[in-house]
Amino acid sequence: MKEVLELIAKALVQNEDAVTVTEVERDGATVLELRVADGDMGKVIGKQGRIAKAIRTVVKAAASRENKHVVVEII
């Protein structure tokens, strides 16, 4: 799932080198922490959070195929 999130984020931003995804286990779920450059934050979140919601939906769907619970946090 980490690779999927990283691929999506790098496609959205201008500064691809600043994209980092950290995988943390918390409360029985896998938390993927996405960090991007400050200037690219708006591109990842989108208007009214629509892009962020879409990213979470795609990652959640990919994780459900493997019977995993994944949460995406944009930091």
C-alpha positions in Angstrom: 0.0 0.0 0.0 2.9 2.3 0.7 4.1 2.1 -2.9 0.6 2.8 -4.2 0.2 6.0 -2.1 3.7 7.1 -3.0 3.0 6.7 -6.7 -0.2 8.7 -6.6 1.3 11.5 -4.5 4.3 11.8 -6.9 2.0 12.1 -9.8 0.2 15.0 -8.2 3.1 17.2 -6.9 5.8 19.2 -8.6 8.5 18.4 -6.0 8.6 14.6 -6.2 11.7 14.4 -4.1 9.9 15.8 -1.1 7.3 13.0 -1.1 7.8 10.6 1.8 5.5 7.9 3.0 6.0 6.4 6.5 4.3 3.2 7.5 3.3 2.9 11.2 1.3 0.2 13.0 -1.2 1.7 15.4 -4.3 0.1 17.1 -4.3 -2.9 14.8 -4.3 -0.8 11.7 -1.6 0.3 9.3 -1.2 4.1 9.2 0.4 5.6 6.2 1.8 9.1 6.9 2.2 11.1 3.7 4.5 14.1 3.8 4.9 16.5 0.8 6.5 20.0 0.4 4.5 22.9 1.7 3.9 24.3 -1.8 2.4 21.0 -2.9 0.0 20.5 0.1 -2.9 22.1 -1.8 -2.5 19.8 -4.7 -2.6 16.7 -2.5 -5.6 17.9 -0.5 -7.6 19.5 -3.3 -10.6 21.8 -3.1 -12.7 20.9 0.0 -10.5 17.8 0.5 -11.8 16.0 -2.6 -8.4 14.7 -3.8 -7.4 13.6 -0.3 -10.7 11.7 0.0 -10.1 10.1 -3.4 -6.6 9.1 -2.4 -7.9 7.5 0.8 -10.6 5.7 -1.1 -8.1 4.2 -3.6 -5.7 3.1 -0.9 -8.5 1.6 1.3 -9.8 -0.3 -1.7 -6.4 -1.7 -2.5 -5.9 -2.7 1.1 -9.3 -4.4 1.4 -8.2 -6.8 -1.4 -5.5 -8.0 1.0 -7.8 -8.0 4.0 -5.9 -5.1 5.7 -7.0 -2.0 7.4 -5.1 1.0 6.2 -5.5 4.7 7.2 -3.9 7.6 5.3 -2.8 10.7 7.2 -1.6 13.7 5.3 1.0 15.6 7.4 
